[in-house]
Amino acid sequence: MSFNSGLSGLAAASKNLDVTGNNIANAQTSGFKASTIQFGDVYASKVGMGVAVSGILQNFNNGNLESTGRNLDLAIGGDGFFQFSQDGQTVYSRNGQVTMTPEGFLQNAQGAKLMGPNGPIQIPNAGMLSNATTKIASAVNVDSRETIIAAPFNMADPDTYNYANTANTYDSLGNQHTVTLYYTKTGVNQWSVRASMDGAMSASPAQPLDFTSNGSLDPAYAATNFAFPMTNGANNITFSMDFKGSTQFGSDNYQNTLVQDGYTNGQMIGIAFEKDGSIMANYSNEQKIKVAEIQVANFLNPEGLKPMGDNVWSATSASGQAVTGTAGVGRLGSIESGVLEASNSDTSTELVKLIISQRNYQANAQTIKSQDEILQQAVNLR
């Protein structure tokens, strides 16, 4: 008489309790993926010999994204994995909870560094240099009802121009200067624009602005340059003045849009994450630039990944090689900031599994007890 069937049942039920207990224990672990156990019956000839554990499958269904309000909490909205460099090995995780080191690396609680296309991501902490203005784009509406002015231009005399507005510019040392633009109606559908900086007129000639009879800028319009000498040690300023989009309608003069490309120097005050994985550095001069990129990885068979502990996996021959690319493209999910992916382990479901596993364990223990009683009766025969 064999106890093997009952013993194998106890071992299998015990293993199932381990898997279920692990799922319950990690119900609050960000990015955790629950596992299920597979069983297979054991045969010797035509007689059943019990049960064996065939394998443990990981469930890579996405968990819910939960808001944390913390900028460095990251999640993937869709399929894919974060890549981390851990002890010289690339590992993969769905948990994007990172901190920034003094050196600018983004790392998880175990010290593994978040990776981009060229290895571990390192955010530069250097400040941004100033940038002199080289272009101003200004779209205005000039009032077609204005009178034509024939008097010589004098910026101190408002009667020699019809409209004026201002724009800020920057020199090569990051100093801010105020540019004033003066608009004068010189003929039917014809205007001219002059410029001064900090109260000094540019030596550049007036720029003509001609309009069509329907109020739009003449198609032959071409931007011209205004130049100003600098006496503060900065380079002389020369910028192009582009009025594309300007109109001449019978309404008040007004500034529609104004964009210039200069700025003063600034210090980095934080980073932000775009959905495509771009990491943008924000500076005190209100500028932002892309300084790094998170690259997302995916696998043909994620269930073949090997669990390494600490909520990371490594690639295997069963999972196939990682396919990496830009977040949000194709099958790769987008990067979400300020949220974390919750565990996909459902506590209610796991508790039901726990009850079933316990019953199975008790039932297999009962078969061993029954076989022991039968064997005892056989021994007592005389």
Salt bridges, closest charged atoms under 4 A:
ASP73 OD1 - ARG70 NH1 2.61
ASP143 OD1 - ARG145 NE 2.93
ASP171 OD2 - HIS177 NE2 2.80
ASP198 OD2 - HIS177 ND1 2.64
ASP252 OD1 - ARG145 NH2 3.54
GLU293 OE1 - LYS290 NZ 3.48
GLU336 OE1 - LYS275 NZ 2.77
GLU341 OE2 - LYS33 NZ 2.58
GLU341 OE1 - ARG94 NE 2.75
GLU350 OE2 - LYS353 NZ 3.75
